[in-house]
Amino acid sequence: MVSTNVLAAINSVPGLRYGRSSAVEAEPVKPVPDEHITEIKERVNRFVWGMIQLQLATGMRPGEVRLMRVRDIDMRGKVWEYRPQEHKTEHHGRNRLIFIGPKGQEIVKQFLVADRERYLFSPQAAERERSEHRRANRKTRMTPSQAARAEKANRRRKPGECYTVTSYGRAIHNACEAADITVWSPNQLRHNAATELRKKYDIETVRTILGHATGFTTEVYAELDFAKARSVIGRVG
């Protein structure tokens, strides 16, 4: 148990100010150059590419796009609404609402499945497609020894139902190295989206779209912010 005096002393210590202390400061996260995104298109599977494109269209986090399921998306309006099953601000009691406009909807439609509980972006589905493509393009029949090795490899590394933030980032990392370009991370794609949105819209609307906490905490202000964000994404996302 921390004593009252100790707690008061801790609270009296001023916070670190950017550029005003000897503490090591992290480099600001920058958007990914457009050409570096395009460069890896043929080096990732269509599920990873879909997540990349959807992040660009909506500004959502890697941890949000990877968890998309049909059951979490309200498709009744012109602008769809996605409520992630878990998100960064849930412990603050705030709801995360992601708006998906026409561009994003066209991306999502490519991955819709009948099972509402299944993840749209699935490593298992990606592996099935890769195996089917490999079989379809095989020039000669697989030998018994090749079949045995393939079966053993499949048992050893079974893909998950959905990507983790790590496996999603690793897929991009490997593609960047294969393309011999600077490695970038999926979290940077939010900054691409934010940069484009900020060119045309006010900072509060952009913050609402990205799911950042704002100074407005009342339901009235929150609903006004959502209405404006919904309208913006309906035009650009």
C-alpha positions as CSV (number, residue, x, y, z in Angstrom):
1,M,0.0,0.0,0.0
2,V,1.5,3.4,-1.0
3,S,1.3,6.0,1.7
4,T,-0.4,9.4,1.2
5,N,2.9,11.3,1.4
6,V,4.6,9.1,-1.2
7,L,1.6,9.4,-3.6
8,A,1.5,13.2,-3.2
9,A,5.3,13.3,-3.9
10,I,4.9,11.2,-7.0
11,N,2.0,13.3,-8.3
12,S,4.0,16.5,-7.8
13,V,6.8,15.4,-10.2
14,P,6.2,17.2,-13.6
15,G,5.8,15.2,-16.7
16,L,8.5,15.0,-19.4
17,R,8.1,17.7,-22.1
18,Y,9.1,17.0,-25.6
19,G,12.5,18.4,-26.4
20,R,13.0,19.7,-22.9
21,S,14.7,16.7,-21.1
22,S,17.6,14.3,-21.5
23,A,15.2,11.4,-21.9
24,V,15.4,9.4,-25.2
25,E,12.6,10.5,-27.5
26,A,10.9,8.2,-29.9
27,E,11.0,9.1,-33.6
28,P,7.5,10.4,-34.8
29,V,5.6,7.8,-36.8
30,K,5.5,8.8,-40.4
31,P,3.2,7.8,-43.3
32,V,4.4,5.1,-45.7
33,P,5.5,6.4,-49.1
34,D,2.8,5.4,-51.6
35,E,5.3,3.6,-53.9
36,H,6.5,1.5,-51.0
37,I,2.9,0.3,-50.4
38,T,2.4,-0.5,-54.1
39,E,5.7,-2.3,-54.3
40,I,4.7,-5.1,-52.0
41,K,1.3,-5.8,-53.6
42,E,2.5,-8.9,-55.5
43,R,4.5,-10.1,-52.5
44,V,1.7,-10.5,-50.0
45,N,-1.4,-12.6,-50.2
46,R,-4.8,-11.0,-50.9
47,F,-5.9,-11.1,-47.3
48,V,-2.9,-9.0,-46.1
49,W,-3.3,-6.7,-49.1
50,G,-7.0,-6.3,-48.2
51,M,-6.1,-5.3,-44.6
52,I,-3.6,-2.8,-46.0
53,Q,-6.2,-1.2,-48.3
54,L,-8.9,-1.2,-45.6
55,Q,-6.6,0.6,-43.2
56,L,-5.9,3.2,-45.8
57,A,-9.6,3.7,-46.5
58,T,-10.7,3.9,-42.8
59,G,-7.7,4.8,-40.7
60,M,-8.3,1.8,-38.4
61,R,-5.6,0.2,-36.3
62,P,-3.9,-3.1,-37.2
63,G,-5.5,-4.7,-34.2
64,E,-8.9,-3.6,-35.4
65,V,-8.7,-4.6,-39.0
66,R,-7.4,-8.1,-38.2
67,L,-10.4,-8.9,-36.0
68,M,-13.2,-8.1,-38.5
69,R,-16.1,-10.5,-38.6
70,V,-19.5,-10.2,-40.3
71,R,-21.3,-10.1,-37.0
72,D,-19.4,-7.0,-36.0
73,I,-20.4,-4.9,-39.1
74,D,-23.7,-3.1,-39.4
75,M,-24.3,-2.9,-43.2
76,R,-27.8,-1.4,-43.1
77,G,-26.9,2.2,-44.0
78,K,-25.0,3.8,-46.9
79,V,-22.0,4.1,-44.5
80,W,-21.3,0.8,-42.7
81,E,-20.4,0.7,-39.0
82,Y,-17.9,-1.6,-37.5
83,R,-17.6,-2.2,-33.8
84,P,-14.4,-4.2,-33.0
85,Q,-14.8,-6.9,-30.4
86,E,-11.8,-5.4,-28.5
87,H,-10.1,-2.0,-28.9
88,K,-7.5,0.2,-27.4
89,T,-9.8,2.6,-25.5
90,E,-12.2,0.0,-24.1
91,H,-10.8,0.3,-20.5
92,H,-11.7,4.0,-20.6
93,G,-15.4,3.2,-21.2
94,R,-15.5,4.6,-24.7
95,N,-17.1,2.8,-27.6
96,R,-15.0,2.4,-30.8
97,L,-17.1,3.0,-33.8
98,I,-15.4,2.7,-37.3
99,F,-17.1,4.0,-40.3
100,I,-16.7,2.2,-43.7
101,G,-17.6,4.2,-46.8
102,P,-17.9,3.0,-50.5
103,K,-14.2,2.3,-51.0
104,G,-13.9,0.3,-47.8
105,Q,-17.1,-1.6,-48.6
106,E,-15.8,-2.8,-51.9
107,I,-12.8,-4.2,-50.1
108,V,-14.8,-5.9,-47.4
109,K,-17.2,-7.5,-49.9
110,Q,-14.3,-9.5,-51.4
111,F,-13.9,-11.3,-48.0
112,L,-17.4,-11.7,-46.8
113,V,-18.2,-15.3,-45.7
114,A,-21.5,-17.0,-44.8
115,D,-20.4,-17.8,-41.2
116,R,-20.9,-14.6,-39.3
117,E,-18.4,-15.7,-36.6
118,R,-15.5,-16.3,-38.9
119,Y,-12.7,-13.7,-39.4
120,L,-12.7,-12.0,-42.8
121,F,-8.9,-11.9,-43.0
122,S,-7.8,-15.5,-42.2
123,P,-4.4,-17.0,-42.5
124,Q,-6.1,-20.4,-42.7
125,A,-8.0,-19.3,-45.8
126,A,-4.8,-17.7,-47.3
127,E,-3.0,-21.0,-46.8
128,R,-5.8,-23.0,-48.4
129,E,-5.7,-20.7,-51.5
130,R,-2.0,-20.9,-51.7
131,S,-2.1,-24.7,-51.6
132,E,-4.9,-24.9,-54.2
133,H,-2.9,-22.5,-56.5
134,R,0.2,-24.6,-56.1
135,R,-1.6,-27.8,-56.9
136,A,-3.3,-26.3,-59.9
137,N,0.1,-25.1,-61.3
138,R,2.0,-28.3,-60.5
139,K,3.7,-29.6,-63.7
140,T,4.2,-33.2,-62.4
141,R,2.4,-35.3,-59.9
142,M,3.5,-35.1,-56.3
143,T,5.7,-38.1,-55.3
144,P,4.9,-40.0,-52.0
145,S,7.9,-38.5,-50.3
146,Q,6.9,-35.0,-51.3
147,A,3.4,-35.6,-50.0
148,A,4.7,-36.9,-46.7
149,R,7.0,-33.8,-46.3
150,A,4.1,-31.5,-47.1
151,E,1.8,-33.2,-44.6
152,K,4.5,-33.0,-41.9
153,A,5.0,-29.3,-42.6
154,N,1.3,-28.6,-42.4
155,R,1.1,-30.3,-39.0
156,R,4.1,-28.4,-37.8
157,R,2.8,-24.9,-38.7
158,K,-1.0,-24.7,-38.6
159,P,-2.2,-21.1,-39.5
160,G,-4.5,-19.4,-37.0
161,E,-8.1,-18.3,-37.6
162,C,-7.1,-14.6,-37.7
163,Y,-3.9,-12.7,-38.1
164,T,-2.2,-11.4,-35.0
165,V,-0.7,-7.9,-35.1
166,T,2.7,-9.6,-35.1
167,S,2.0,-12.0,-38.0
168,Y,0.4,-9.2,-40.0
169,G,3.4,-7.0,-39.4
170,R,5.8,-9.9,-40.2
171,A,4.1,-10.5,-43.6
172,I,4.7,-6.8,-44.5
173,H,8.2,-6.9,-43.2
174,N,9.1,-10.0,-45.3
175,A,7.5,-8.4,-48.4
176,C,9.5,-5.2,-47.9
177,E,12.7,-7.2,-47.6
178,A,11.9,-9.2,-50.7
179,A,11.2,-6.0,-52.6
180,D,14.5,-4.5,-51.2
181,I,12.7,-1.4,-49.8
182,T,12.7,0.3,-46.4
183,V,10.7,-1.9,-44.0
184,W,7.5,-0.3,-42.8
185,S,4.8,-1.3,-40.3
186,P,1.0,-1.5,-40.6
187,N,0.5,1.1,-37.8
188,Q,2.0,3.7,-40.2
189,L,-0.9,3.3,-42.5
190,R,-3.1,5.1,-40.0
191,H,-0.8,8.1,-40.5
192,N,-1.3,7.8,-44.3
193,A,-5.1,8.0,-43.7
194,A,-4.8,10.8,-41.2
195,T,-2.5,12.9,-43.5
196,E,-5.0,12.7,-46.3
197,L,-8.0,13.4,-44.1
198,R,-6.3,16.4,-42.4
199,K,-5.8,18.1,-45.8
200,K,-9.6,18.6,-46.1
201,Y,-11.1,18.2,-42.7
202,D,-10.9,19.6,-39.1
203,I,-8.7,18.0,-36.5
204,E,-11.7,16.9,-34.3
205,T,-13.3,15.0,-37.1
206,V,-10.1,13.3,-38.0
207,R,-9.5,12.3,-34.4
208,T,-13.0,10.8,-34.2
209,I,-12.5,8.8,-37.4
210,L,-9.2,7.5,-36.0
211,G,-10.6,6.7,-32.6
212,H,-8.5,9.1,-30.6
213,A,-9.8,10.4,-27.3
214,T,-11.1,14.0,-27.5
215,G,-11.8,16.7,-25.0
216,F,-15.6,16.2,-25.6
217,T,-17.0,13.6,-23.2
218,T,-20.8,14.3,-23.3
219,E,-23.1,12.1,-25.4
220,V,-24.3,15.2,-27.3
221,Y,-20.9,16.2,-28.5
222,A,-19.9,12.5,-29.2
223,E,-23.0,12.0,-31.4
224,L,-22.2,15.2,-33.3
225,D,-18.7,14.1,-33.8
226,F,-19.9,10.6,-35.1
227,A,-22.4,12.2,-37.5
228,K,-19.7,14.4,-39.0
229,A,-17.2,11.5,-39.2
230,R,-19.9,9.3,-40.8
231,S,-20.5,12.0,-43.4
232,V,-16.8,12.4,-44.2
233,I,-16.1,8.6,-44.6
234,G,-19.2,8.4,-46.8
235,R,-17.4,10.7,-49.2
236,V,-13.8,9.6,-49.0
237,G,-13.7,6.1,-47.4
